[in-house]
Amino acid sequence: MHTMNAPAESPALDIAPFVDRRARLIARMNAAGGGVAVIPTAPERPRNRDAHYPYRFDSYFHYLTGFGEPEAVVALVAGASPKAILFCREKNEEREIWDGYRCGPDMALARYGFDETWTIGDLDQRLPDLLADQPVLWSGFGYDPAWDERVTRALNAVRANARAGTVPPHSIRDIHAELDEMRLIKDATELTIMRRAAAISADAHCRAMRFAHPGVNEYQIEAELLHAFRSAGSQAPAYTSIVASGPNACVLHYVENNRTMRDGDLLLIDAGCELDGYASDITRTFPVNGRFSAPQRDLYQIVLEAQHAARAEIKPGAHWNEPHEAAVRVIAQGLIDLGLLSGSLDGVIEKGDYRRFYMHRTGHWLGRDVHDAGEYKQAGEWRPLAPGMVMTVEPGCYVRPAADIPEHFWHIGIRIEDDAVVTDNGCDYITDGVPREIDEIEALMREGAHGDL
């Protein structure tokens, strides 16, 4: 019988980072009591009837395995004889004709560095044996009721054998808490991928700047972004792109992307690609006609200076909130200087008056998820930054129409967002490939006016 092999064009996977992460997680489990961890990948999601959304694996699962197929579970057994076990779909040539290649347990064993592999159909039978006589069950609960029920059935099967001397886990712990701490510090492999994702997204933003002009619809700009992402090898957008012109730029999570842009509008684009499971996240704001008006320029420069101030605070040992505090002071003072806020700087900050125009935080963790894993506080205190952390830096200012606001500021929404890697001495912006200074933006848009895409 002919056996379908992997497509010839499939790139070889470097399994070393995944094997290392599994070993490090087992070490953390051993330090906390040992036991066994079971982590499923994401289920397939129906879009409608018998059509599904494009499949995207679970971030925790893929971080440990590099395995991208649905219907898979990884089990990690701690203790003196640790082992890593993968459960995955069996080979099925008929389904492969319809749905594409399946790795199967035998190939997964050879390709992904596991100690054992089984079919996903074996899971319910083998899971009680894996849990028996283990001190701790590690999993993620409360995210998927079907998975919670499956693990509960296995636990109850172990408990049912108590009179035969089988001991169920006496403790259940959240494996995500351990993985969150691991994921917060990126290794060299992760940073290489993230730098490439950032470069692809920066090129896409440059393409959008060159293409934008009055009369173009927001969805046409979105199409240019998607073209640039996919043609450079990205698998998907990291999140739904925000292409917000004019008044839409004052809606933080606007995603309809269906307005025709007008002369005099600002266009705020918040978009980034996902590459090999890692997100990028860039925001740029620029004038549709290629020239900032005086009010637009004034507000833009405040936000840009706020970003510069935040960036200067990103270094090892600084606490998470320091960049945000620096950005807030610059934005609040700038709004006072423009007459949009009144009072002393300290008073405006203490009363929170600035939140009328700047209502979100200055950044978030970035990695496999666009709002990535990792706590922002430890023991009630903002956590210190450390080399290998990746975060966004994204101050903004959003002015909606109001009776006490001069009309020339109405509908100006500005956000500038870059991706920063904390280094030994400070931070490195990996999204410098797209301009953020006013003169550089206007120069790039002039290139577009001459048809240079």
ABEGO torsion letter per residue (X at the ends): XBBBBBBAABBBBBAAAAAAAAAAAAAAAAAAGEEBBBBBBBBBBBABEABBBBBBBBAAAAAAAGBABBGBBBBBBBEABBBBBBBBBBBBAAAAAAAEBBAEAAAAAAAAGBABBBBAAAAAAAAAAAABGBABBBBBBGABAAAAAAAAAAAAAAAAAAAAGBBBBABBBBAAAAAAAAAABBBAAAAAAAAAAAAAAAAAAAAAAAABBBGBBAAAAAAAAAAAAAAAGBABBABBBBBBBEAAAABAABAAGABBBBBGBBBBBBBBBBBGGBBBBBBBBBBAAGBBBAAAAAAAAAAAAAAAAAAAABBBGBBAAAAAAAAAAAAAAAAAAAGABBEBAAAAAAAGAAAAABABBABBBBBABABBBEBABBGGBBBBBBBGBBBBBBBBBBBBBBAABBAAABGBBBBBBBBBBBBAAEBBBAAAABBABAAAAAAAAAAAAAGBX
